[in-house]
Amino acid sequence: RNVGSMDVKDPNVGTGIVGAPACGDVMKLQIKVDDNGKIIEAKFKTFGCGSAIASSSLATEWIQGKTTEYAGTIKNDQIAKE
């Protein structure tokens, strides 16, 4: 779910890229935020193993409809437990 990209020229879209191309796992996460700081859309593109892709998808599901403040509190071990 939520695979894709958003327009980086949109002022309400933020983009983050993490990973190490040398080892094979790279994730791009984009969020679109409304004027109240609520994430109204989240998209990702992940290149890597199946668990990395599934984790990216889960992260987008968790943050949609939430505030950026809440999204910043999510830790990788929380996603791994799911």
C-alpha positions in Angstrom: 0.0 0.0 0.0 1.0 3.6 -0.6 3.8 2.9 -3.1 4.6 5.9 -5.3 5.9 9.4 -5.4 4.5 12.9 -4.9 5.4 16.1 -6.6 8.5 17.5 -4.9 7.5 21.0 -6.1 4.4 20.9 -3.9 5.2 23.1 -0.9 3.2 20.8 1.4 5.3 17.7 0.4 8.3 16.7 2.4 10.8 14.0 1.3 13.2 11.9 3.2 15.7 9.3 1.9 17.5 6.8 4.1 19.6 3.7 3.5 22.8 2.5 2.0 22.8 1.8 -1.7 25.9 -0.3 -1.2 24.1 -2.8 0.9 20.9 -2.7 -1.1 18.2 -1.1 1.2 17.1 2.4 0.3 13.8 4.0 1.3 12.2 7.2 0.1 9.3 8.4 2.2 7.2 11.4 1.3 4.4 13.1 3.3 1.9 15.7 2.4 0.9 17.9 5.3 -2.0 20.2 5.8 -1.9 23.6 7.4 -2.5 22.1 10.8 0.5 19.7 10.7 -1.7 16.7 9.9 -0.3 14.1 7.4 -2.9 13.8 4.8 -1.0 11.5 2.5 2.1 9.3 2.7 3.9 7.5 -0.1 7.1 5.4 -0.3 9.5 3.7 -2.6 11.8 1.1 -1.1 14.5 -0.9 -2.8 15.5 -3.8 -0.7 14.2 -7.0 0.8 10.6 -7.9 1.4 10.7 -7.0 5.1 12.0 -3.5 4.3 9.2 -3.0 1.8 6.6 -4.2 4.2 7.9 -2.0 7.0 7.8 1.0 4.7 4.2 0.3 3.8 3.3 -0.1 7.5 4.9 3.1 8.4 2.9 5.0 5.8 -0.3 3.4 7.1 0.5 4.4 10.7 1.3 8.1 9.9 -1.6 9.0 7.6 -4.1 11.1 9.4 -1.6 11.7 12.3 0.4 14.8 13.1 4.0 15.2 12.2 4.7 15.4 15.9 3.3 11.9 16.4 5.1 10.5 13.3 8.4 11.7 14.8 7.8 9.5 17.9 7.6 6.2 16.0 10.7 4.1 16.4 11.9 1.3 14.1 11.5 -1.4 16.8 7.8 -0.6 17.0 7.4 -1.3 13.3 9.6 -4.4 13.6 7.3 -5.9 16.3 4.4 -5.7 13.9 
